[in-house]
């Protein structure tokens, strides 16, 4: 049985002139090192998406 992973982004835009995705992660409070790891993972997932999405 395949494992499904759901990743939720706060904001995901597509920049028409740059032709790339812009990921914005909203956090409240102090910056924690785990936030950078989660954002890096999210960016790698967005980079692996097909260009037609």
C-alpha atoms as a printed R data frame, in Angstrom:
   type eleno elety resid chain resno      x      y       z
1  ATOM     1    CA   UNK     A     1  0.000  0.000   0.000
2  ATOM     2    CA   UNK     A     2  1.541  3.371  -1.022
3  ATOM     3    CA   UNK     A     3  2.179  5.955   1.662
4  ATOM     4    CA   UNK     A     4  0.667  9.368   0.981
5  ATOM     5    CA   UNK     A     5  2.402 12.433   2.368
6  ATOM     6    CA   UNK     A     6  0.484 15.696   2.521
7  ATOM     7    CA   UNK     A     7  2.542 18.890   2.581
8  ATOM     8    CA   UNK     A     8  0.745 22.114   3.379
9  ATOM     9    CA   UNK     A     9  2.210 25.443   2.323
10 ATOM    10    CA   UNK     A    10  0.977 28.766   3.600
11 ATOM    11    CA   UNK     A    11  1.262 30.513   0.248
12 ATOM    12    CA   UNK     A    12  2.263 29.170  -3.159
13 ATOM    13    CA   UNK     A    13  2.394 31.488  -6.168
14 ATOM    14    CA   UNK     A    14  3.591 31.209  -9.735
15 ATOM    15    CA   UNK     A    15  5.574 34.209 -10.990
16 ATOM    16    CA   UNK     A    16  4.674 34.737 -14.648
17 ATOM    17    CA   UNK     A    17  7.687 36.838 -15.657
18 ATOM    18    CA   UNK     A    18 10.237 34.641 -13.881
19 ATOM    19    CA   UNK     A    19  8.295 31.457 -14.745
20 ATOM    20    CA   UNK     A    20  8.903 29.903 -11.342
21 ATOM    21    CA   UNK     A    21  7.092 29.060  -8.131
22 ATOM    22    CA   UNK     A    22  7.307 31.314  -5.078
23 ATOM    23    CA   UNK     A    23  6.787 29.555  -1.730
24 ATOM    24    CA   UNK     A    24  5.977 31.662   1.339
25 ATOM    25    CA   UNK     A    25  5.927 30.054   4.755
26 ATOM    26    CA   UNK     A    26  4.324 32.121   7.538
27 ATOM    27    CA   UNK     A    27  5.591 31.619  11.085
28 ATOM    28    CA   UNK     A    28  4.860 33.378  14.354
29 ATOM    29    CA   UNK     A    29  7.539 33.713  16.988
30 ATOM    30    CA   UNK     A    30 11.252 33.028  16.915
31 ATOM    31    CA   UNK     A    31 12.917 31.316  13.994
32 ATOM    32    CA   UNK     A    32 13.757 27.724  14.844
33 ATOM    33    CA   UNK     A    33 16.290 25.576  12.945
34 ATOM    34    CA   UNK     A    34 13.580 23.012  12.160
35 ATOM    35    CA   UNK     A    35 11.712 25.639  10.111
36 ATOM    36    CA   UNK     A    36 14.616 25.889   7.671
37 ATOM    37    CA   UNK     A    37 14.674 22.108   7.252
38 ATOM    38    CA   UNK     A    38 10.940 21.925   6.609
39 ATOM    39    CA   UNK     A    39 11.086 24.807   4.132
40 ATOM    40    CA   UNK     A    40 14.018 23.217   2.307
41 ATOM    41    CA   UNK     A    41 12.056 19.967   2.016
42 ATOM    42    CA   UNK     A    42  8.987 21.852   0.739
43 ATOM    43    CA   UNK     A    43 11.077 23.637  -1.881
44 ATOM    44    CA   UNK     A    44 12.522 20.363  -3.112
45 ATOM    45    CA   UNK     A    45  8.980 18.969  -3.500
46 ATOM    46    CA   UNK     A    46  7.870 22.030  -5.483
47 ATOM    47    CA   UNK     A    47 10.968 21.765  -7.697
48 ATOM    48    CA   UNK     A    48 10.065 18.143  -8.516
49 ATOM    49    CA   UNK     A    49  6.530 19.007  -9.660
50 ATOM    50    CA   UNK     A    50  5.777 18.829 -13.397
51 ATOM    51    CA   UNK     A    51  5.933 22.182 -15.188
52 ATOM    52    CA   UNK     A    52  2.284 21.996 -16.269
53 ATOM    53    CA   UNK     A    53  0.954 22.331 -12.689
